[in-house]
């Protein structure tokens, strides 16, 4: 048993007592189980679903990518989500205190890794969210590019100039305002209207997109791409696993922080299943919406993020009169999804700072967001740095934290997992434990090594 010291000198016995007093950051609870599910789904559903999945499928892999992604979600995503929820709910502490509570001081670095990844991801995520907001504004003002050159200029305009900085600041301010308002009155209230609105808009866009002439041919061309060599391509394997992690928001401590506000009665397995299903379902719906719209520009060297702002407006522009309205709906949807994800990312450093410094929520939210704004400046100033941050923090670091999380919960604290997931049917519980102990460490270790090689190799070739 480890002794956790809370601010104010309150020493607390760690995990034997699962009803232990929550730390300062975790004292506010969710209003209801549904509120938590919607907030956690809001954290998971973001730009990664609305665009990242389609982009990666289209760029290479097609069917192989899709299948590997789904395998990664079911085989690793779901058990690791459960592990993160157990860690948060059982300890009822912010990410750094939670890892120490179950693993002792030597696991503190995992908590710091959560803090690092969530803060740095938020820095560049807010830049892209600012672009989404500006794209929405542009279409509402009737500026829709109609050809390739116009679309290139559209993206350059969104991602440059002083207005980009203003949009970035506004996104961060909005995110801080929601977090500062509180768990129930801020985060939960936002998710309660925004998630249903997002699902309705998504369904509407899907009905329209799937019924377009040529939609089935596009699906066949992109989704049914089949090459045997794709199945063994380490790049596709790595991308599929990274996509699953980023999309579910695993390895950043966000789910842990959200789960620290849960009560002991909440059925974690059911909640995790619904969150995983919603996140994956929205990703697949977005694929079905975007594929018929997408042109060859996806391979045009803009990177995932740039292509969103080039391919999608061009696709909508080709629809004639309905184009602007549909594009406004799409970017509005993307803005909602991005803000709820940004809120979850900010909750991690806010919870850590509240517990370490003993500050109130509002003061912590505004001070933390100021630090995030500074750390995100490189991504604001250079799209290349933005993409590099995404590869490093949204890819390699998340996979690395996931690997450590599986070791912590599978080997150091298996009794907490068994106790908190006792509602699971025994064979499923055994499957979760087997995954946390063996499958996840081995697979994630391999993917982590592949990612490091992929990042380091080009640098070495440059030297040679
Ligand atoms: N899951 C979000 C997306 O797909 O865009 C991104 C994200 C949110 C990553 C929250 C990490 C996180 F903690």
Boltz pocket constraint, residues with backbone or C-beta under 6 A from the ligand:
constraints:
  - pocket:
      binder: B
      contacts: [[A, 43], [A, 44], [A, 45], [A, 46], [A, 47], [A, 48], [A, 49], [A, 118], [A, 121], [A, 245], [A, 246], [A, 247], [A, 248], [A, 249], [A, 250], [A, 252], [A, 253], [A, 254], [A, 255], [A, 341], [A, 342], [A, 344], [A, 345]]
      max_distance: 6.0
